[in-house]
Amino acid sequence: MVECLITVETAIHLRETLKISGVKLDKPFLCPNCKRPVKPTVEGGAMGSHFEHYKRNLDCSLSDNRKAKTLYKKYRADKASS
């Protein structure tokens, strides 16, 4: 096996352990859906701990979609002009 899924709590603990030990890994966590880099975020405000894409990916069903309508309109316009 070359990959597995872990909980956000485990990812946060792993990140903190690596930070303390001085080991640096550049964006070690990937979205299981789109395979783009994600980061574990700690609980805060109304949101519990969760993974978040470094760069919002509107093509990924697991990406944050709170601002999706506005962002998707811009994304489609940018995509059409390139």
LOFI-529087 format. One record per residue: residue in one letter; residue number from 1; x, y, z of N, C-alpha, C, O, CB in turn. Coordinates in Angstrom, 2 decimals, decimal comma, always signed. Glycine has a CB too. Layout:
atom residu: A	num: NUM	n.X: X	n.Y: Y	n.Z: Z	ca.X: X	ca.Y: Y	ca.Z: Z	c.X: X	c.Y: Y	c.Z: Z	o.X: X	o.Y: Y	o.Z: Z	cb.X: X	cb.Y: Y	cb.Z: Z
...
//
This chain:
atom residu: M	num: 1	n.X: +0,86	n.Y: -1,17	n.Z: +0,00	ca.X: +0,00	ca.Y: +0,00	ca.Z: +0,00	c.X: +0,90	c.Y: +1,24	c.Z: +0,00	o.X: +1,89	o.Y: +1,29	o.Z: +0,74	cb.X: -0,97	cb.Y: +0,00	cb.Z: +1,24
atom residu: V	num: 2	n.X: +0,57	n.Y: +2,21	n.Z: -0,82	ca.X: +1,37	ca.Y: +3,44	ca.Z: -0,88	c.X: +0,63	c.Y: +4,67	c.Z: -0,39	o.X: +1,21	o.Y: +5,76	o.Z: -0,32	cb.X: +1,83	cb.Y: +3,67	cb.Z: -2,29
atom residu: E	num: 3	n.X: -0,64	n.Y: +4,52	n.Z: -0,05	ca.X: -1,38	ca.Y: +5,66	ca.Z: +0,52	c.X: -2,49	c.Y: +5,14	c.Z: +1,42	o.X: -2,95	o.Y: +4,00	o.Z: +1,27	cb.X: -1,96	cb.Y: +6,56	cb.Z: -0,60
atom residu: C	num: 4	n.X: -2,91	n.Y: +5,99	n.Z: +2,35	ca.X: -4,02	ca.Y: +5,65	ca.Z: +3,23	c.X: -4,69	c.Y: +6,93	c.Z: +3,69	o.X: -4,13	o.Y: +8,02	o.Z: +3,55	cb.X: -3,54	cb.Y: +4,80	cb.Z: +4,45
atom residu: L	num: 5	n.X: -5,86	n.Y: +6,81	n.Z: +4,23	ca.X: -6,59	ca.Y: +7,96	ca.Z: +4,76	c.X: -6,36	c.Y: +8,04	c.Z: +6,26	o.X: -6,34	o.Y: +7,02	o.Z: +6,95	cb.X: -8,11	cb.Y: +7,87	cb.Z: +4,43
atom residu: I	num: 6	n.X: -6,20	n.Y: +9,26	n.Z: +6,76	ca.X: -6,05	ca.Y: +9,47	ca.Z: +8,20	c.X: -7,05	c.Y: +10,53	c.Z: +8,64	o.X: -7,56	o.Y: +11,29	o.Z: +7,81	cb.X: -4,59	cb.Y: +9,88	cb.Z: +8,57
atom residu: T	num: 7	n.X: -7,32	n.Y: +10,59	n.Z: +9,92	ca.X: -8,24	ca.Y: +11,60	ca.Z: +10,42	c.X: -7,53	c.Y: +12,95	c.Z: +10,50	o.X: -6,30	o.Y: +13,01	o.Z: +10,52	cb.X: -8,79	cb.Y: +11,20	cb.Z: +11,81
atom residu: V	num: 8	n.X: -8,31	n.Y: +14,01	n.Z: +10,54	ca.X: -7,74	ca.Y: +15,35	ca.Z: +10,64	c.X: -7,00	c.Y: +15,51	c.Z: +11,97	o.X: -5,98	o.Y: +16,20	o.Z: +12,03	cb.X: -8,84	cb.Y: +16,42	cb.Z: +10,49
atom residu: E	num: 9	n.X: -7,50	n.Y: +14,88	n.Z: +13,02	ca.X: -6,83	ca.Y: +14,96	ca.Z: +14,31	c.X: -5,43	c.Y: +14,33	c.Z: +14,24	o.X: -4,48	o.Y: +14,87	o.Z: +14,80	cb.X: -7,67	cb.Y: +14,27	cb.Z: +15,40
atom residu: T	num: 10	n.X: -5,32	n.Y: +13,19	n.Z: +13,57	ca.X: -4,02	ca.Y: +12,54	ca.Z: +13,39	c.X: -3,09	c.Y: +13,40	c.Z: +12,56	o.X: -1,91	o.Y: +13,51	o.Z: +12,86	cb.X: -4,20	cb.Y: +11,16	cb.Z: +12,74
atom residu: A	num: 11	n.X: -3,62	n.Y: +14,02	n.Z: +11,50	ca.X: -2,81	ca.Y: +14,88	ca.Z: +10,65	c.X: -2,29	c.Y: +16,10	c.Z: +11,42	o.X: -1,14	o.Y: +16,49	o.Z: +11,25	cb.X: -3,63	cb.Y: +15,34	cb.Z: +9,44
atom residu: I	num: 12	n.X: -3,14	n.Y: +16,69	n.Z: +12,26	ca.X: -2,71	ca.Y: +17,84	ca.Z: +13,07	c.X: -1,62	c.Y: +17,41	c.Z: +14,04	o.X: -0,62	o.Y: +18,10	o.Z: +14,21	cb.X: -3,92	cb.Y: +18,45	cb.Z: +13,84
atom residu: H	num: 13	n.X: -1,82	n.Y: +16,26	n.Z: +14,69	ca.X: -0,82	ca.Y: +15,74	ca.Z: +15,63	c.X: +0,50	c.Y: +15,46	c.Z: +14,90	o.X: +1,57	o.Y: +15,81	o.Z: +15,40	cb.X: -1,34	cb.Y: +14,46	cb.Z: +16,32
atom residu: L	num: 14	n.X: +0,43	n.Y: +14,85	n.Z: +13,74	ca.X: +1,63	ca.Y: +14,56	ca.Z: +12,94	c.X: +2,34	c.Y: +15,85	c.Z: +12,54	o.X: +3,56	o.Y: +15,93	o.Z: +12,63	cb.X: +1,26	cb.Y: +13,75	cb.Z: +11,69
atom residu: R	num: 15	n.X: +1,58	n.Y: +16,83	n.Z: +12,11	ca.X: +2,17	ca.Y: +18,13	ca.Z: +11,72	c.X: +2,91	c.Y: +18,76	c.Z: +12,90	o.X: +4,03	o.Y: +19,24	o.Z: +12,75	cb.X: +1,08	cb.Y: +19,08	cb.Z: +11,21
atom residu: E	num: 16	n.X: +2,27	n.Y: +18,76	n.Z: +14,06	ca.X: +2,90	ca.Y: +19,35	ca.Z: +15,25	c.X: +4,14	c.Y: +18,57	c.Z: +15,68	o.X: +5,14	o.Y: +19,17	o.Z: +16,08	cb.X: +1,89	cb.Y: +19,41	cb.Z: +16,41
atom residu: T	num: 17	n.X: +4,07	n.Y: +17,26	n.Z: +15,61	ca.X: +5,23	ca.Y: +16,42	ca.Z: +15,97	c.X: +6,40	c.Y: +16,69	c.Z: +15,03	o.X: +7,54	o.Y: +16,81	o.Z: +15,47	cb.X: +4,85	cb.Y: +14,92	cb.Z: +15,94
atom residu: L	num: 18	n.X: +6,12	n.Y: +16,78	n.Z: +13,74	ca.X: +7,18	ca.Y: +17,07	ca.Z: +12,77	c.X: +7,77	c.Y: +18,45	c.Z: +13,01	o.X: +8,98	o.Y: +18,64	o.Z: +12,90	cb.X: +6,64	cb.Y: +16,97	cb.Z: +11,34
atom residu: K	num: 19	n.X: +6,91	n.Y: +19,43	n.Z: +13,33	ca.X: +7,38	ca.Y: +20,79	ca.Z: +13,59	c.X: +8,34	c.Y: +20,81	c.Z: +14,78	o.X: +9,39	o.Y: +21,44	o.Z: +14,73	cb.X: +6,19	cb.Y: +21,74	cb.Z: +13,85
atom residu: I	num: 20	n.X: +7,97	n.Y: +20,12	n.Z: +15,85	ca.X: +8,81	ca.Y: +20,06	ca.Z: +17,05	c.X: +10,14	c.Y: +19,37	c.Z: +16,76	o.X: +11,19	o.Y: +19,78	o.Z: +17,27	cb.X: +8,07	cb.Y: +19,32	cb.Z: +18,18
atom residu: S	num: 21	n.X: +10,10	n.Y: +18,33	n.Z: +15,94	ca.X: +11,31	ca.Y: +17,56	ca.Z: +15,64	c.X: +12,21	c.Y: +18,27	c.Z: +14,63	o.X: +13,37	o.Y: +17,87	o.Z: +14,44	cb.X: +10,94	cb.Y: +16,18	cb.Z: +15,13
atom residu: G	num: 22	n.X: +11,70	n.Y: +19,30	n.Z: +13,97	ca.X: +12,49	ca.Y: +20,02	ca.Z: +12,98	c.X: +12,41	c.Y: +19,45	c.Z: +11,57	o.X: +13,06	o.Y: +19,96	o.Z: +10,65	cb.X: +13,91	cb.Y: +20,05	cb.Z: +13,41
atom residu: V	num: 23	n.X: +11,63	n.Y: +18,39	n.Z: +11,40	ca.X: +11,46	ca.Y: +17,79	ca.Z: +10,07	c.X: +10,48	c.Y: +18,63	c.Z: +9,28	o.X: +9,41	o.Y: +18,98	o.Z: +9,77	cb.X: +10,98	cb.Y: +16,31	cb.Z: +10,18
atom residu: K	num: 24	n.X: +10,85	n.Y: +18,96	n.Z: +8,04	ca.X: +9,96	ca.Y: +19,77	ca.Z: +7,21	c.X: +9,52	c.Y: +18,97	c.Z: +5,99	o.X: +10,35	o.Y: +18,50	o.Z: +5,20	cb.X: +10,66	cb.Y: +21,08	cb.Z: +6,78
atom residu: L	num: 25	n.X: +8,23	n.Y: +18,82	n.Z: +5,85	ca.X: +7,65	ca.Y: +18,18	ca.Z: +4,67	c.X: +6,80	c.Y: +19,22	c.Z: +3,97	o.X: +5,97	o.Y: +19,87	o.Z: +4,60	cb.X: +6,80	cb.Y: +16,90	cb.Z: +5,04
atom residu: D	num: 26	n.X: +6,98	n.Y: +19,38	n.Z: +2,68	ca.X: +6,23	ca.Y: +20,38	ca.Z: +1,94	c.X: +4,90	c.Y: +19,80	c.Z: +1,48	o.X: +4,87	o.Y: +18,95	o.Z: +0,59	cb.X: +7,04	cb.Y: +20,90	cb.Z: +0,74
atom residu: K	num: 27	n.X: +3,82	n.Y: +20,25	n.Z: +2,07	ca.X: +2,46	ca.Y: +19,86	ca.Z: +1,69	c.X: +2,30	c.Y: +18,33	c.Z: +1,59	o.X: +2,06	o.Y: +17,80	o.Z: +0,51	cb.X: +2,08	cb.Y: +20,50	cb.Z: +0,36
atom residu: P	num: 28	n.X: +2,43	n.Y: +17,63	n.Z: +2,74	ca.X: +2,41	ca.Y: +16,17	ca.Z: +2,71	c.X: +1,03	c.Y: +15,53	c.Z: +2,55	o.X: +0,93	o.Y: +14,33	o.Z: +2,31	cb.X: +3,02	cb.Y: +15,65	cb.Z: +3,95
atom residu: F	num: 29	n.X: -0,05	n.Y: +16,31	n.Z: +2,70	ca.X: -1,40	ca.Y: +15,74	ca.Z: +2,66	c.X: -2,08	c.Y: +16,08	c.Z: +1,34	o.X: -2,01	o.Y: +17,22	o.Z: +0,87	cb.X: -2,24	cb.Y: +16,26	cb.Z: +3,83
atom residu: L	num: 30	n.X: -2,73	n.Y: +15,08	n.Z: +0,74	ca.X: -3,42	ca.Y: +15,26	ca.Z: -0,53	c.X: -4,90	c.Y: +14,93	c.Z: -0,38	o.X: -5,27	o.Y: +14,05	o.Z: +0,39	cb.X: -2,80	cb.Y: +14,39	cb.Z: -1,63
atom residu: C	num: 31	n.X: -5,72	n.Y: +15,64	n.Z: -1,12	ca.X: -7,16	ca.Y: +15,38	ca.Z: -1,15	c.X: -7,39	c.Y: +13,99	c.Z: -1,77	o.X: -6,83	o.Y: +13,69	o.Z: -2,82	cb.X: -7,92	cb.Y: +16,49	cb.Z: -1,95
atom residu: P	num: 32	n.X: -8,20	n.Y: +13,15	n.Z: -1,13	ca.X: -8,45	ca.Y: +11,83	ca.Z: -1,70	c.X: -9,24	c.Y: +11,88	c.Z: -3,00	o.X: -9,25	o.Y: +10,91	o.Z: -3,76	cb.X: -9,18	cb.Y: +10,97	cb.Z: -0,70
atom residu: N	num: 33	n.X: -9,90	n.Y: +12,99	n.Z: -3,27	ca.X: -10,72	ca.Y: +13,12	ca.Z: -4,47	c.X: -9,91	c.Y: +13,66	c.Z: -5,66	o.X: -9,85	o.Y: +13,02	o.Z: -6,71	cb.X: -11,92	cb.Y: +14,03	cb.Z: -4,19
atom residu: C	num: 34	n.X: -9,30	n.Y: +14,83	n.Z: -5,49	ca.X: -8,62	ca.Y: +15,48	ca.Z: -6,62	c.X: -7,10	c.Y: +15,35	c.Z: -6,58	o.X: -6,42	o.Y: +15,72	o.Z: -7,53	cb.X: -8,99	cb.Y: +16,93	cb.Z: -6,66
atom residu: K	num: 35	n.X: -6,57	n.Y: +14,83	n.Z: -5,47	ca.X: -5,12	ca.Y: +14,61	ca.Z: -5,29	c.X: -4,31	c.Y: +15,90	c.Z: -5,21	o.X: -3,09	o.Y: +15,86	o.Z: -5,37	cb.X: -4,60	cb.Y: +13,77	cb.Z: -6,42
atom residu: R	num: 36	n.X: -4,96	n.Y: +17,02	n.Z: -4,96	ca.X: -4,24	ca.Y: +18,29	ca.Z: -4,78	c.X: -3,93	c.Y: +18,48	c.Z: -3,29	o.X: -4,60	o.Y: +17,89	o.Z: -2,44	cb.X: -5,08	cb.Y: +19,49	cb.Z: -5,33
atom residu: P	num: 37	n.X: -2,91	n.Y: +19,29	n.Z: -2,96	ca.X: -2,52	ca.Y: +19,46	ca.Z: -1,56	c.X: -3,61	c.Y: +20,08	c.Z: -0,68	o.X: -4,31	o.Y: +21,01	o.Z: -1,09	cb.X: -1,29	cb.Y: +20,32	cb.Z: -1,48
atom residu: V	num: 38	n.X: -3,73	n.Y: +19,53	n.Z: +0,52	ca.X: -4,65	ca.Y: +20,05	ca.Z: +1,54	c.X: -3,89	c.Y: +20,21	c.Z: +2,84	o.X: -2,84	o.Y: +19,61	o.Z: +3,04	cb.X: -5,89	cb.Y: +19,12	cb.Z: +1,72
atom residu: K	num: 39	n.X: -4,45	n.Y: +21,02	n.Z: +3,74	ca.X: -3,84	ca.Y: +21,21	ca.Z: +5,06	c.X: -4,88	c.Y: +20,94	c.Z: +6,13	o.X: -6,05	o.Y: +21,26	o.Z: +5,96	cb.X: -3,26	cb.Y: +22,65	cb.Z: +5,20
atom residu: P	num: 40	n.X: -4,44	n.Y: +20,35	n.Z: +7,24	ca.X: -5,37	ca.Y: +20,17	ca.Z: +8,35	c.X: -5,51	c.Y: +21,48	c.Z: +9,11	o.X: -4,51	o.Y: +22,14	o.Z: +9,39	cb.X: -4,90	cb.Y: +19,03	cb.Z: +9,29
atom residu: T	num: 41	n.X: -6,72	n.Y: +21,85	n.Z: +9,45	ca.X: -6,96	ca.Y: +23,08	ca.Z: +10,22	c.X: -7,59	c.Y: +22,70	c.Z: +11,54	o.X: -8,39	o.Y: +21,76	o.Z: +11,62	cb.X: -7,86	cb.Y: +24,08	cb.Z: +9,43
atom residu: V	num: 42	n.X: -7,25	n.Y: +23,44	n.Z: +12,58	ca.X: -7,79	ca.Y: +23,15	ca.Z: +13,91	c.X: -9,17	c.Y: +23,77	c.Z: +14,06	o.X: -9,55	o.Y: +24,68	o.Z: +13,32	cb.X: -6,84	cb.Y: +23,68	cb.Z: +15,01
atom residu: E	num: 43	n.X: -9,90	n.Y: +23,27	n.Z: +15,02	ca.X: -11,25	ca.Y: +23,76	ca.Z: +15,31	c.X: -11,21	c.Y: +25,23	c.Z: +15,68	o.X: -10,32	o.Y: +25,68	o.Z: +16,41	cb.X: -11,90	cb.Y: +22,94	cb.Z: +16,43
atom residu: G	num: 44	n.X: -12,17	n.Y: +25,97	n.Z: +15,17	ca.X: -12,25	ca.Y: +27,39	ca.Z: +15,51	c.X: -13,55	c.Y: +27,99	c.Z: +15,01	o.X: -14,03	o.Y: +27,65	o.Z: +13,93	cb.X: -11,06	cb.Y: +28,15	cb.Z: +14,91
atom residu: G	num: 45	n.X: -14,12	n.Y: +28,88	n.Z: +15,79	ca.X: -15,38	ca.Y: +29,50	ca.Z: +15,40	c.X: -16,47	c.Y: +28,45	c.Z: +15,25	o.X: -16,66	o.Y: +27,62	o.Z: +16,14	cb.X: -15,22	cb.Y: +30,28	cb.Z: +14,09
atom residu: A	num: 46	n.X: -17,18	n.Y: +28,51	n.Z: +14,13	ca.X: -18,28	ca.Y: +27,57	ca.Z: +13,89	c.X: -17,80	c.Y: +26,28	c.Z: +13,23	o.X: -18,58	o.Y: +25,33	o.Z: +13,09	cb.X: -19,33	cb.Y: +28,23	cb.Z: +13,03
atom residu: M	num: 47	n.X: -16,54	n.Y: +26,23	n.Z: +12,82	ca.X: -16,02	ca.Y: +25,08	ca.Z: +12,09	c.X: -15,23	c.Y: +24,15	c.Z: +13,01	o.X: -14,44	o.Y: +24,61	o.Z: +13,83	cb.X: -15,14	cb.Y: +25,54	cb.Z: +10,93
atom residu: G	num: 48	n.X: -15,46	n.Y: +22,87	n.Z: +12,86	ca.X: -14,64	ca.Y: +21,89	ca.Z: +13,56	c.X: -13,34	c.Y: +21,68	c.Z: +12,77	o.X: -13,16	o.Y: +22,26	o.Z: +11,70	cb.X: -15,40	cb.Y: +20,54	cb.Z: +13,73
atom residu: S	num: 49	n.X: -12,46	n.Y: +20,87	n.Z: +13,29	ca.X: -11,23	ca.Y: +20,56	ca.Z: +12,58	c.X: -11,58	c.Y: +19,90	c.Z: +11,24	o.X: -12,51	o.Y: +19,11	o.Z: +11,15	cb.X: -10,31	cb.Y: +19,62	cb.Z: +13,42
atom residu: H	num: 50	n.X: -10,81	n.Y: +20,25	n.Z: +10,21	ca.X: -11,09	ca.Y: +19,71	ca.Z: +8,89	c.X: -9,87	c.Y: +19,92	c.Z: +7,99	o.X: -8,95	o.Y: +20,66	o.Z: +8,34	cb.X: -12,35	cb.Y: +20,36	cb.Z: +8,27
atom residu: F	num: 51	n.X: -9,88	n.Y: +19,27	n.Z: +6,83	ca.X: -8,86	ca.Y: +19,51	ca.Z: +5,82	c.X: -9,37	c.Y: +20,59	c.Z: +4,88	o.X: -10,57	o.Y: +20,68	o.Z: +4,62	cb.X: -8,51	cb.Y: +18,20	cb.Z: +5,04
atom residu: E	num: 52	n.X: -8,46	n.Y: +21,39	n.Z: +4,39	ca.X: -8,82	ca.Y: +22,49	ca.Z: +3,49	c.X: -7,81	c.Y: +22,52	c.Z: +2,34	o.X: -6,60	o.Y: +22,39	o.Z: +2,57	cb.X: -8,85	cb.Y: +23,86	cb.Z: +4,25
atom residu: H	num: 53	n.X: -8,28	n.Y: +22,70	n.Z: +1,13	ca.X: -7,37	ca.Y: +22,82	ca.Z: -0,01	c.X: -6,50	c.Y: +24,08	c.Z: +0,16	o.X: -6,99	o.Y: +25,11	o.Z: +0,60	cb.X: -8,16	cb.Y: +22,89	cb.Z: -1,35
atom residu: Y	num: 54	n.X: -5,22	n.Y: +23,98	n.Z: -0,18	ca.X: -4,36	ca.Y: +25,17	ca.Z: -0,14	c.X: -4,90	c.Y: +26,20	c.Z: -1,13	o.X: -4,97	o.Y: +27,39	o.Z: -0,84	cb.X: -2,87	cb.Y: +24,81	cb.Z: -0,48
atom residu: K	num: 55	n.X: -5,27	n.Y: +25,71	n.Z: -2,32	ca.X: -5,87	ca.Y: +26,57	ca.Z: -3,34	c.X: -7,22	c.Y: +25,95	c.Z: -3,68	o.X: -7,31	o.Y: +24,79	o.Z: -4,09	cb.X: -4,94	cb.Y: +26,70	cb.Z: -4,63
atom residu: R	num: 56	n.X: -8,27	n.Y: +26,73	n.Z: -3,50	ca.X: -9,63	ca.Y: +26,21	ca.Z: -3,71	c.X: -9,73	c.Y: +25,59	c.Z: -5,10	o.X: -9,30	o.Y: +26,18	o.Z: -6,09	cb.X: -10,68	cb.Y: +27,35	cb.Z: -3,55
atom residu: N	num: 57	n.X: -10,29	n.Y: +24,40	n.Z: -5,17	ca.X: -10,45	ca.Y: +23,66	ca.Z: -6,42	c.X: -11,94	c.Y: +23,47	c.Z: -6,65	o.X: -12,55	o.Y: +22,58	o.Z: -6,06	cb.X: -9,70	cb.Y: +22,29	cb.Z: -6,38
atom residu: L	num: 58	n.X: -12,52	n.Y: +24,29	n.Z: -7,50	ca.X: -13,96	ca.Y: +24,23	ca.Z: -7,71	c.X: -14,41	c.Y: +22,98	c.Z: -8,46	o.X: -15,60	o.Y: +22,68	o.Z: -8,51	cb.X: -14,41	cb.Y: +25,45	cb.Z: -8,47
atom residu: D	num: 59	n.X: -13,45	n.Y: +22,25	n.Z: -9,05	ca.X: -13,79	ca.Y: +21,01	ca.Z: -9,72	c.X: -13,85	c.Y: +19,83	c.Z: -8,74	o.X: -14,28	o.Y: +18,74	o.Z: -9,11	cb.X: -12,79	cb.Y: +20,72	cb.Z: -10,82
atom residu: C	num: 60	n.X: -13,42	n.Y: +20,05	n.Z: -7,50	ca.X: -13,40	ca.Y: +18,98	ca.Z: -6,50	c.X: -14,66	c.Y: +19,06	c.Z: -5,64	o.X: -15,01	o.Y: +20,12	o.Z: -5,12	cb.X: -12,13	cb.Y: +19,09	cb.Z: -5,61
atom residu: S	num: 61	n.X: -15,33	n.Y: +17,94	n.Z: -5,50	ca.X: -16,57	ca.Y: +17,91	ca.Z: -4,71	c.X: -16,29	c.Y: +18,08	c.Z: -3,21	o.X: -17,22	o.Y: +18,35	o.Z: -2,45	cb.X: -17,31	cb.Y: +16,60	cb.Z: -4,94
atom residu: L	num: 62	n.X: -15,04	n.Y: +17,94	n.Z: -2,78	ca.X: -14,70	ca.Y: +18,10	ca.Z: -1,37	c.X: -14,18	c.Y: +19,49	c.Z: -1,03	o.X: -13,87	o.Y: +19,77	o.Z: +0,13	cb.X: -13,67	cb.Y: +17,07	cb.Z: -0,99
atom residu: S	num: 63	n.X: -14,09	n.Y: +20,35	n.Z: -2,03	ca.X: -13,59	ca.Y: +21,72	ca.Z: -1,80	c.X: -14,67	c.Y: +22,58	c.Z: -1,15	o.X: -15,86	o.Y: +22,37	o.Z: -1,37	cb.X: -13,11	cb.Y: +22,36	cb.Z: -3,13
atom residu: D	num: 64	n.X: -14,23	n.Y: +23,55	n.Z: -0,36	ca.X: -15,14	ca.Y: +24,48	ca.Z: +0,31	c.X: -15,97	c.Y: +25,21	c.Z: -0,75	o.X: -15,41	o.Y: +25,73	o.Z: -1,72	cb.X: -14,34	cb.Y: +25,50	cb.Z: +1,19
atom residu: N	num: 65	n.X: -17,28	n.Y: +25,25	n.Z: -0,58	ca.X: -18,12	ca.Y: +25,89	ca.Z: -1,59	c.X: -18,95	c.Y: +27,04	c.Z: -1,05	o.X: -19,95	o.Y: +27,43	o.Z: -1,66	cb.X: -19,03	cb.Y: +24,87	cb.Z: -2,19
atom residu: R	num: 66	n.X: -18,53	n.Y: +27,61	n.Z: +0,10	ca.X: -19,30	ca.Y: +28,73	ca.Z: +0,66	c.X: -19,38	c.Y: +29,90	c.Z: -0,31	o.X: -20,40	o.Y: +30,58	o.Z: -0,36	cb.X: -18,68	cb.Y: +29,19	cb.Z: +1,97
atom residu: K	num: 67	n.X: -18,34	n.Y: +30,14	n.Z: -1,06	ca.X: -18,32	ca.Y: +31,26	ca.Z: -2,00	c.X: -18,32	c.Y: +30,74	c.Z: -3,43	o.X: -17,88	o.Y: +31,44	o.Z: -4,34	cb.X: -17,09	cb.Y: +32,17	cb.Z: -1,76
atom residu: A	num: 68	n.X: -18,79	n.Y: +29,53	n.Z: -3,62	ca.X: -18,66	ca.Y: +28,85	ca.Z: -4,90	c.X: -19,30	c.Y: +29,59	c.Z: -6,07	o.X: -18,71	o.Y: +29,63	o.Z: -7,16	cb.X: -19,26	cb.Y: +27,50	cb.Z: -4,79
atom residu: K	num: 69	n.X: -20,47	n.Y: +30,16	n.Z: -5,89	ca.X: -21,13	ca.Y: +30,82	ca.Z: -7,02	c.X: -20,27	c.Y: +31,94	c.Z: -7,59	o.X: -20,06	o.Y: +32,00	o.Z: -8,80	cb.X: -22,48	cb.Y: +31,36	cb.Z: -6,61
atom residu: T	num: 70	n.X: -19,78	n.Y: +32,83	n.Z: -6,73	ca.X: -18,95	ca.Y: +33,94	ca.Z: -7,18	c.X: -17,65	c.Y: +33,44	c.Z: -7,77	o.X: -17,23	o.Y: +33,88	o.Z: -8,84	cb.X: -18,68	cb.Y: +34,90	cb.Z: -6,02
atom residu: L	num: 71	n.X: -17,01	n.Y: +32,53	n.Z: -7,06	ca.X: -15,72	ca.Y: +32,01	ca.Z: -7,52	c.X: -15,86	c.Y: +31,21	c.Z: -8,81	o.X: -15,01	o.Y: +31,31	o.Z: -9,70	cb.X: -15,10	cb.Y: +31,13	cb.Z: -6,44
atom residu: Y	num: 72	n.X: -16,94	n.Y: +30,43	n.Z: -8,92	ca.X: -17,12	ca.Y: +29,63	ca.Z: -10,12	c.X: -17,35	c.Y: +30,51	c.Z: -11,34	o.X: -16,87	o.Y: +30,20	o.Z: -12,43	cb.X: -18,29	cb.Y: +28,66	cb.Z: -9,93
atom residu: K	num: 73	n.X: -18,07	n.Y: +31,59	n.Z: -11,16	ca.X: -18,30	ca.Y: +32,52	ca.Z: -12,27	c.X: -16,96	c.Y: +33,08	c.Z: -12,76	o.X: -16,72	o.Y: +33,15	o.Z: -13,97	cb.X: -19,25	cb.Y: +33,66	cb.Z: -11,84
atom residu: K	num: 74	n.X: -16,09	n.Y: +33,50	n.Z: -11,82	ca.X: -14,78	ca.Y: +34,02	ca.Z: -12,17	c.X: -13,91	c.Y: +32,91	c.Z: -12,79	o.X: -13,22	o.Y: +33,13	o.Z: -13,79	cb.X: -14,07	cb.Y: +34,63	cb.Z: -10,93
atom residu: Y	num: 75	n.X: -13,96	n.Y: +31,74	n.Z: -12,21	ca.X: -13,19	ca.Y: +30,59	ca.Z: -12,69	c.X: -13,57	c.Y: +30,27	c.Z: -14,14	o.X: -12,69	o.Y: +30,09	o.Z: -14,99	cb.X: -13,43	cb.Y: +29,36	cb.Z: -11,78
atom residu: R	num: 76	n.X: -14,86	n.Y: +30,19	n.Z: -14,42	ca.X: -15,32	ca.Y: +29,90	ca.Z: -15,80	c.X: -14,90	c.Y: +30,98	c.Z: -16,78	o.X: -14,51	o.Y: +30,68	o.Z: -17,90	cb.X: -16,83	cb.Y: +29,73	cb.Z: -15,84
atom residu: A	num: 77	n.X: -14,98	n.Y: +32,24	n.Z: -16,35	ca.X: -14,59	ca.Y: +33,35	ca.Z: -17,21	c.X: -13,09	c.Y: +33,30	c.Z: -17,50	o.X: -12,66	o.Y: +33,50	o.Z: -18,64	cb.X: -14,96	cb.Y: +34,70	cb.Z: -16,55
atom residu: D	num: 78	n.X: -12,30	n.Y: +33,03	n.Z: -16,47	ca.X: -10,84	ca.Y: +32,91	ca.Z: -16,65	c.X: -10,49	c.Y: +31,74	c.Z: -17,54	o.X: -9,60	o.Y: +31,84	o.Z: -18,39	cb.X: -10,14	cb.Y: +32,76	cb.Z: -15,30
atom residu: K	num: 79	n.X: -11,18	n.Y: +30,63	n.Z: -17,35	ca.X: -10,92	ca.Y: +29,43	ca.Z: -18,13	c.X: -11,29	c.Y: +29,65	c.Z: -19,60	o.X: -10,60	o.Y: +29,18	o.Z: -20,51	cb.X: -11,71	cb.Y: +28,24	cb.Z: -17,55
atom residu: A	num: 80	n.X: -12,39	n.Y: +30,37	n.Z: -19,82	ca.X: -12,84	ca.Y: +30,64	ca.Z: -21,19	c.X: -11,89	c.Y: +31,60	c.Z: -21,92	o.X: -11,74	o.Y: +31,52	o.Z: -23,14	cb.X: -14,26	cb.Y: +31,22	cb.Z: -21,17
atom residu: S	num: 81	n.X: -11,27	n.Y: +32,49	n.Z: -21,18	ca.X: -10,40	ca.Y: +33,48	ca.Z: -21,82	c.X: -8,98	c.Y: +32,94	c.Z: -22,06	o.X: -8,18	o.Y: +33,58	o.Z: -22,74	cb.X: -10,33	cb.Y: +34,74	cb.Z: -20,97
atom residu: S	num: 82	n.X: -8,67	n.Y: +31,77	n.Z: -21,51	ca.X: -7,30	ca.Y: +31,23	ca.Z: -21,72	c.X: -7,23	c.Y: +30,19	c.Z: -22,79	o.X: -6,16	o.Y: +29,66	o.Z: -23,06	cb.X: -6,78	cb.Y: +30,64	cb.Z: -20,45
//
